[in-house]
Every structure is written in structure tokens, then in C-alpha cells.
Amino acid sequence: MADFNNILKIRTNNLKPSKGKILISEPFLIDYYFKRSVVLLAEHNDEGSFGLIINKPVDLKLSEAIKNFPDFNTQVYLGGPVKTDSLYFIHTRGELIEDSMQILDGLYWGGDIEHVKELITIGKLQPDEIKFFIGYSGWISKQLEGELSRNSWLVANIKAEQVMQTDTEKLWTATVKQMGADYEYWTNFPLDPALN
């Protein structure tokens, strides 16, 4: 494994983690939740960080995740290893969903879930305007910075359209390529380093 660690000792970009940025996992991160993941940071401050993995769909219907939810044809995602008994959501309708918090231009998280259910029922909220997550990704104060110093993550910018795209299976590869030639070779590494 030492050879792989040497491969990844590359220049890091100058972006710092902050609300609205994404974390792109390095290719050999073997953690079940974070392997080849893209995490959207919804909060980052001195107390810690809160984010959602945006490229890990799960085989679960929304009605199975939350009782008495209206029929709504949308994908559910694994947001992270923390509080996997809870549902979180991001959306593009901050002007419509009460108590929303802006993450970046055109993208919000949270809000009144009862209001969301009502909007779905009356047809004012469409599947391409909202994403639901089981659990979240969290770091205590300075924990994320420690992981960044060990090259576990790259910090990058993202637009609301990229977050809300439906083809999330290719999102890790697309965001790595977006980082330029210094990182594009990551996409050629095998999912299992032992197979190299």
C-alpha cells in the first residue's frame, strides 16, 4: 500500500473546505461510505462540518424511508454514516420550502418536511428539484482538516446543476476530471488496489 500512498502525494489545490464546496475522495479510500464519494458540504465552521454524499444511491423507496410520505418517484441516497435513521434533503426551491438554508447559488438544504409533503401532494415540487438522503457525513472540529492533510480528500467547487443531476454514478469521475490533468489519472486506478 505504500506505493499507492506515494502515488497520491501530489500537489493539493488551494481551496479550503467551506459551505457549498465538495469533497472528492482519493481513489484508494476504502471506507464503505466514502469510497469514490463526492460529499457536498452544507456547513463548515470552527465546530465541525456537515455534509451529504451525493453520489451513492440506495435501493430504497422514499415511502420505505419515511412513513406516510406521498407517492413520489425519486431516488434516495446514502448521505453518510451518521444518524442513518434520519432523513435529510437538498433542493432547488428555497423560495418555496419554508426554513430552507442556502448552501450555494440555487441550492438549499433542509426545511419544513410537512410543507415538502404538502408541496409534493399538490404537484408543486418535482423529483428533479429535490434529493433525499439517509444519514449524513459529519466531522468534529479540525477532523476534516486532518483528513485533508493526509490527502484523503480534494476540495472543489460545484454548481447546483451538477449536484442535482440524475446520473450520479459518474459524478466522482466527472468531478475528478474537472480538477485537471494533475488528478485525471485517478480515474484509471482500479476500485480494488489489490487488483492492480
N, C-alpha and C positions, 0 to 999 in steps of 0.2 A: 504493500500500500504506500510505502514511502515514495516510490516513483510517481504515483498519481499526485501525491501532495506537492512534489517538485514541479510537476506539470502545471499545477494551479497557482504557483507563486508568480503571479503576473501583476502588471500594473492594475491598480484598482482605480475606478473613476472617482471623481471628486465630489460626487453627490452624497449628501448626508441624508439619513432617514428622516422623513417628516410626513405629516398628513398628506395623502394624495400621491405619494410615491409608491413604487412597488419594490418588493424584494424578489430577486431571481435566485433560486438555489443553485449552488455549484453542482456540476454533473454527477459527482460521486457521493453526494449527501444521501445516506442510506436510510434515514429515518422514514418510517412508514408514512407519516403525514406529509413530510416536506420533500420527499424525493421528487426531483424535477418539478417543483412547485413554483407558482407565482403568487405572492402574498400582497394584497392591497392594504396599505397602512391607512386605517381610518383615524387613528390617534397616535401621536408620538410626543412625549414630553419628558420632563425630569423624573416622573414617577414610573414611566414604563411605556410600553407600546401595545396597541390593539390592532389586529389585522384579520383579514379573511383570505383563505386560499381560494383563488378564483378560477382554478383550472382542474378541480377534482370533483367531477360529477359522481353522484352515488345513485344506486338503483333503488330509489325510494320515491313514492308519490307524496306530494305535499299533504294530501289528506291523511297519509300514514304518519307523517311527522307532527301534525297538529290536528287535534280533534275539532270537529265541526267547522272545518275550513271549506269554503265554497269550491265547487269543481273548477279547477284552474290548470290548464295544460302547460306546465313549466317544469324545468329541471331543478332538482335540489342538489346542492353541493356540500362537500365536506369542508367547513370553514377552518377547522383546526382541532387540536387535541383538548382544548379547554371547554368545559361545560357542554359536552356533546348531547346533553339532554335539553338543550335550549336552541331556539330558532332565531336567526338573525337575518337581516335583509338589507340590500342596497337597491337603489332605484334612481330613475332619472326625473322623477316627478316631485321635486322638493316644494314646488309651489302648490301642490295638491295634497300631499300627505302631511298631516299635522305632526309637529315635533320632530321633523327631519333635521339632520345635521349635515351640512355640506362637507364633502371630502375634497372634491376638486370641481372645476367648472363643469356643470351639467350632471354631477353625480353626488348622491346623498346616501346616508345610511340611517337606519332606524326610523322611528316614527310610531304613531299610534296603530297597532296591529288591528284593532277593531275597525278603525277607519279604513285600513287597507282592505279588510274583508268586505266592507260595505262597498268600496270602490270597485272591487272585482265583481261583486254580485250585480251591480248596476251597469257593468261594462265600461267603466271609465278608466280602468287600469288593464293594460295588455301584457302578455307574457314577456315581450321584448323590452318592457320598461322596468322590470323588477327581477331580482335574483334572490333566492333563499338559500341559507346556509345552516347546517347543523354544526354547532360548536364554533369556536374562534381560536385564533392564534394570539398568544399573549407573551410578553416579556416583562420582567420586573426591571427596575431602574438599572441602567448600564449593561443589562444582559445582552441586548441586541448588539450594542457596540462591541462587546467581547466577541460575539459570533462574527461580526463584520471584520474584526482584526484578524480572525483565523481564516478569512476568505470563504466563509460558508455561504455568503450572500453577495450579490451585486445590488446596488440601489439604482433605480432607473425611473424615468418619467413615463407616464402613460396617459392616454386620453380616455374619456368616458366611453367613446365608441368601442375602443379596444376591450375595455372591461366588460361591456355588455354584449360583445359578440357571442354568437352561439357555438362557434367551433373552438371551444376551449381546449380541446385535446392537443391542438397545435400551438397553444399560446406560449408555452415555455420556449419552444424552438423559435417562434417568431420574435419574442422579446430578446432572446439571446442574440439572434441575428441583427436585431435593431441596435445592439450595443457596438457593432462594428467588427472589423477583422481581428481585433485583439481577443475576441471571445467567440467568434463564429465557429471555430474548430471544436468548441464544447459539444456542439450538436452531433459530432461524429463519434463521440465516446459511447460505448455500449451501456445499456441500462444496468447491467451487472458487470462491474470491473473485473471479476474473476474470469469472464468470458473473453477478455482481451488477449 
